[in-house]
Amino acid sequence: MKRPVRSPRAATFGFDQRLLAERQAAATMRARQLVDDASVLCERLSQQRVELRAGRVACRCLVDRMLAGRLQITARPEAQPARRDPTRGATDRLVLQHTPLARSLARRYQGRGESLEDLTQVAMLGLVKAARRYDWTRGSEFSSFATITITGELKRHFRDRRWMMHVRRADQERYLATRDTVDRLVGSLGRAPTVSEVAAATGLTPEQVEDALETARALRPASIDAPIGESWITVEPGVTDPSFEQIDDRLAAAGVIATLGPQSKELLSLRFVEGLSQSEIAARVGVSQMHVSRMLAATLSQVRSRLAADGAL
């Protein structure tokens, strides 16, 4: 049996395909290497920016120390204004100089259900507290001290003011741990984790995980004015239920029906409770449909006459 002979053109075409594939693979590897190099450069640039910012803050703190020491040495008691805190000027300068730090820390907590304006106000409050409590004689940088104080103020805001309903601190911490674990598992698994997976990652029981997820409803309760589904119809509180007007009629009819005979009660139950037609009632009872119609008309007429006699109609 003769072996097929490949033409030189087919061999050249196959070689070109392999060469093209190798070049594409090399280009892909080069592109990945360039992306990695760019990521490293960006990380280094970010680190240098942080170091530069820290250097600027350190220089400002050093200037503040020098100014505070100079004022303490040269100032005379008779030259100070009456009833004025001598450190008020230094406190104001610290607040003005580190306002960008407070805004930067506030932006870290953005997207958690609070507006950036409210978070910025909380961060500025923490900055003012840090400036008033700062003691430069202890040798610590003001930026480090202010960062800890502002972060604590923001966390305290989320713990005490964000919840619309009172929730115990242990339940809040369990909810936050569960939420962070769910976010991490979604990124690693590529899907929503199950309750058992979250429980295994957090060290909690499945019941505790479900309670923690249920606790999130106290964070932002649903409004009674919220639209129902995709429509803009809302349930207004205090609206009278139309069925309330039928309560008296139902009670009066029940009293009259209780005085009827067993056959009439069964007939009304089959027709109005089970919803059977007259033909179905006739097949079940064993009489004709015409006889069922006459019995039903007589029973209803009797009920109406008694209701009219009692003044219910």
N, C-alpha and C positions, 0 to 999 in steps of 0.2 A: 504494500500500500504506500503510495507516494505521499510525502509530507507536503503541505501547502507552502508555497514559496511566497514570502512577503516581499512586496515591491519596495524599492529604495524610497519611494515617496511616502509610503505608510510608515517606514522606519523613521524617516526624518520628522514626520508629523508627531509620532510618539515621543521622540527626543525633545521636540519643541514644547510639547505639553509638560513633560517632566521638568524641563528648564524653567518654564513659566511658573509651575507650581513651587519650585525651589525659590525662585525670585519673590513670589508672593509671600512665602513663609518667612524669608529673610526680611522683607519689608514689614511684615507684621511684627516680627520680633524687634525690629528697629523702632517701630512706632511705640510698642510697649515700653521699650527702654527709654525712649524720649518722654513718655508720660510719667514713668517712674522718676526720671531725673527732674522733671518739672515739679512733681509732688515734693521731692526732697528740697528743691530750691524754695518752693513756697513755704514749706515748714521752717526752713532756715530763716527766710525773710520774716515770718511771723515771730520766730524766737528773737530775732534781732530787734524787731519793733517792740516786743515786750521788754527786752533789756534796755532799749533806749528810753522807753517810757519810765521804767523803774529808775534809770539814771536821772531823768528829769525830776522825778518825784523826790529822789534823794537830794538833789541839788536844792530844790525848793525847801525841803525840810531843813537843810543846812543853813540856808539863808534865813529861814524863820527862827532858827535857834540863835543865830548871830544877832538878828534884830531884837529878839526877846532879851538876850543877855545885855545888849547895848542899852536898851531902854531901862533895864533893871539897874544898871550901874549908874547911868547919867541922870535918870529921872530923880527929881526932888519931891518930897511929899507935898510941899506947898504949891508946886506947879501942877499937880494932878487935879482934874475937875472933881468937884464934890459929888459924892454918891455915884461914882462911875467905876466899873470894874476895869482894872488896868490891863487885863488880858482880853478885853472885848475886841480890840483891834486885831490881835493875833488870831482870835477865833474866826472873825469875819474873813480874814485873808485865807485861812485854811479852808473854809467853806467854799470861797470863790475859786480857789486854785484847784480843788479836788471835785468840783461839780462834774467834769467829764467822767471821773471814776464812778460817781454815783449813777450817772445815766447809763454807763456801760454795764454795771451790775444789774440795773433794772431791766435792761434788754435781755439778760440771760433768762429771766423768768417770764418773758413774753410768750404768749400763746398758751397759757394755762387757765384761761377763763377770766383774766383781769386785763383791763386796758393798760396801755403803756403809760398813759398820763397818771393813773393811780399808782402804778408801780414806781414811777419816777418820784412822786410826792413821798411815798414811803421811804425810798432810798435817800432822798434829801433830808428827811427827818432823822434817819439813822446817821447821816453825815454830820448834821448839827450836833447830835448827841455825842458822836465821836470827837468832834472838835472841842466840845465843852469838857469832856472827860480826859482828854489827851494830856499826858505828862511827859514832856520831852526829857526830863532828867533820868528817866528809866532806861534810856538808850534805844528804844524801839522806834522804828520808822512809823510816821503817821499813816502812810498809805496802807501798811499791813494792819495797823490797828483799826483804821477806818473800814477796810475791806471786811474784817471780821464783824464789826459792829453793824455795818449796812446789811450784810448777808443775814445776820441774825434777826434784824428788823424785818427783812422781807419774808423770812421763814415764819416769823411770828405772825405776820399779817396773813399769810396763807393758812396758818393753823387756827387763828382766832376769828378772823373777819371774813374769810372766804366762804365758810360753810353757812348756808341759809338756816339750817337747823342745828341744834346742839348735838354734837357727837363726841363721845369720849376720845381722849387723846390716843389711847391704845388702839381704838378702832380706826382713827385717822392714820396712824402710822402703819397699821396693817393694810389699809387701802392703798396708801402710797407705795408700799413695798410690792403689793400685788400688781399695781398699775405699771410700775417700772419693769417688773418681771415679764408681764404680758408684752410690753413694747420690745423688750430684748428678745423674747422668744419669737415674736412675729418676724423680726429681722433675721434671726438665725434659721428658723424653720420655713419661712416663706408662706406661712398660713397662720390662721388663728389657732392658738394652742388650746388644748382641752383643759378641763378643770383639774384632772389628775396630773397633767404635765406641769401646770402652774403650782400645784401643791407640792410636787416633788422638787421643783426649783426653789421654792420659798421655805420649805420645811414646815408648812402648815398642813392641816387636814383639809380634805375637799370641802367639808362643811364650813370651815373658817374662810376658805377662798370664796365660796359662794356668798357668805355674809359680808366679806370685804367688798365684793363687786356690788352687792345690794346697797352697801353704805354709800356708794356714789350717787344714789338718788337724793340723798340729803344735801349733796353739794349744790345742785340746781334743780329744785322741785319743779315739776311741770306746772305751768300757769293755767288757771281755770279759764283764761281768755285765749288760750292757744287754739289755733284752728284745728278742726277735726279732719284728719286725713289730708287730702290735697285741696279741700275746699276752705273757704273763709268763714264757715259756719262755726260758731262757738256756743258752748253751753253756758248760759247766763245763770248765775246763782240766784235763787229766790223765785224762779219762774214756776207758776202753778202747773202741776201735772194734770192734763185733761182727764185722766182716769179717776181723779179724786171726786169729780162730779157724779160718777157712776156708783160710788160706794153705797149711798142711801138706796138707790134703785136695786142694787144687788142684794142688800140685806132684806129689803121688803119682799123681793121675789123669792129669796131663800125661805123666808117665813111662810109664804103661801105654798111653796112647793112641798114643804115639810108636812103639810096637812093633806096632800094628795094620796091616792091609793098606790100600792106597789106597782101596778101595771102602768099607771100614768107616769110615775117616777122613772121607771125603766125606759119608757118611750122617750121622755125628755132627755135622759142621759145618752141614749143611743144617737139621738138626733143632734144635740147641741154640745155634748161633751166629746163623744167619739167621732162626731162629724159624719155619720153614715147617711146615705141617701135613703129615700123611702123604699126603694126597691131592695136595698141591702137589709133594711130593717124588716121588711116583709119576709125575706128569705130566712133571716135568723129566727124571727118569732114564729113563722109558719102560717102566716095569713096572707091575704092579697094586698097588693100595693094600694088599692082603693080603700080597703079597710084601714090601713095604716094612716092614710091621708085624713080620713074622717076622724079617727081617734086623736090624731095630733091636733086637728083643728078644734075639736071639742075641748081638749086639755088646755090649749092656749087661750081659748075663749073663757074657760073657767078661771084661769090665772088672772087674766085681764080684769074680769068682773070683780074678783076679790080685791085686787090692787086698787081699782076705782072705788070700791066701797070703803077701803081703808084710807083713801085720800092720797095714795102714793102716785097716782097718775094725774 
